[in-house]
């Protein structure tokens, strides 16, 4: 074993003896969509797993199919899994004339470029085995003028308009409504997906949407159903058009007005609404990086941390973790580059590891401590745990004093990302100080005093280090002796 690997293993041992993490597991049957996080991708743009379905692909033309498929997602699934995401949103998977699924031609057939029904089923099954879900998009209207329904003379009156190659269904027509419900029910009954996102709502009223939601839930109550448009229907998570702009405006630079950051989050934590979808861009917008006014990786860290740690349903667009850029459309739907820097990936992994291991950090009682011009601090607490999250998206080092009565008697505060320990001072407060543009997640733990296991482990590290140096010296001495002998001979 190489010396640096020894040090890595031993450092991990020391860290394990010095940190106290007390995750509280949530029973699987009580898990809600607010416990999840969505990784939102386009099948064609992720990874080409097999060339068997590469039908006239052209990876050099961003407007054409590039070759990504279900097999490719399966082959690269470990990256998404390691980042801690629990739902993989595939976008539209139905037969389509365009790579992003916006020219759907069928509600029953898979796009051949993406793969077969068997390959899709394998992807769904594999994700379930890893405690993850597949979510697919189901467009209610604005499908291709070559959609299979347009070929049926008996369905002519289902169409209320055609424009730019798109067909609008009459979503007030009860036959259309029932046909759409039947189509999605048939799909979820056959393929057992874990989520459905209804898109292109157009003039669909809440009653029709609720009928569709109820029909899907009758197949499997656990299926999550959301939309990417505002609606009064009974979706599992809410969506607001201005969420993107709110978060973008806060994190494009330091010291920005953050007064609206909790606009749709506080109603959820107060029990007034369903969890809101938290995002700073999506598949249908410019990339966040387009607006950034300062160092992009740091800007992304700040935005990602708020998205993942605030109460709600985080939705992250594929490629955000590698700082993908581009204007809305093909430019923002670049092929994924698996050879880029891993700094953001590691950052996401660290946050999600803590979040996914703790019911309290995900869903505990929320208490806002500070929200002012980029400095955000809040506590998540339960009978078993207390966590404090601080996001210093400002241009200066900031200090937040946490009162002792908020923390509890005989406690100290452990920083989980940089291992600092904060203890109560003479003013009966815990002073949390963060450098500019830094995120920290703190756990309240029992006061430990002298950490005997840590000292033992540290002594063990020194012992191994000294033994290693002695071994090196002995090896060097033997080598010199052998060289002398050879020269003499």
Beta strands, then each sheet from edge to edge (+ up, - down):
strand 1: 37-40
strand 2: 87-92
strand 3: 133-139
strand 4: 143-144
strand 5: 159-163
strand 6: 166-169
strand 7: 195-199
strand 8: 224-227
strand 9: 277-278
strand 10: 313-317
strand 11: 365-372
strand 12: 375-381
strand 13: 386-392
strand 14: 398-403
strand 15: 411-415
strand 16: 421-422
strand 17: 429-434
strand 18: 438-446
sheet 1: 8+ 7+ 3+ 2+ 1+ 10+ 9+
sheet 2: 4+ 6- 5+
sheet 3: 11+ 12- 13+ 18- 15+ 16-
sheet 4: 14+ 17-
end
